[in-house]
Amino acid sequence: MPNSPTIPAEQAKEIRRLSHDLSNALEIIVQANYLLGAMSHDDSAKQWVQLLESGVGQAAEINRNLRDYIVANS
């Protein structure tokens, strides 16, 4: 965003750290969901696995957007 104020270095550093920690937590969920998906399930359970996969994908995308914003504004 042109003419937007920059994020102070200390705040940007902390947000990057939190984003990294969030990425690590999301990776655990992604891997657990993968293992769940590899198991036999009824149709209802398969829908829950797909819902979880979708939600994690959305969270990961938000986290990537946050990191990109921090890089662009600090």
N, C-alpha and C positions, 0 to 999 in steps of 0.2 A: 504494500500500500504506500503510495507516494505521500510524502509529508507527514507520515505517522510518526509519533515519538518512538524512539528506540527503547528497548527494554534494558534497564540497568544490568551491568555485567553480573553482579552477584545474584540477582533474581533469575537471569537467564541461565546461569550455571545450576541453580537449584531446580529450575523447571526441567532442564536437560537431565539432571540426575533422576528426578521423579519419572520422567518419560522413559528413561532406561529401565528403571525398576518396574514400571508398568509393562514394558515390553517383555521383561523376564517372566512376570506373572502370567501374561497372556500366552506366552510360549508353553508354559506348563499346562494351561487349559487346552491349547491346540493339540498338544501331544496326547493328553488324556482323552480328548474327544476322538482323536484318530484311533486310539486303541479301542475305545467303545464302539466306534464305527466298524471295526474289523470283526467284532463279535456278532453272533446271530441274535437278532431281535425280532419282535413282532412289529407290525406296521406302526403302532403307536409309539414304541420306543425309538424306531427309526426317525420318526418325525421330530422327537425331542433332540436326537443327535443332530439332525439337520438344523433345527432352531438354534442350538448351541453353536454350531459352526457358523451360522449366519451372524449371530450376535458377536462372536469373537472377531469375525472379519470386519464388522463395523467398528468395533473398539480399536482394532489394529489400524484401520484407516484413519480414524480420528487422531490416534496417537501419532501417526506419520504426519498428518496435517499440522498438528501442534508443533512437532519438531521442525518442520519446514518453516512455520511461522516464526518460531524462535530464531532460527538461523537468519531469516530474512530481516528480522527486526532487532537484532542485537549485534 
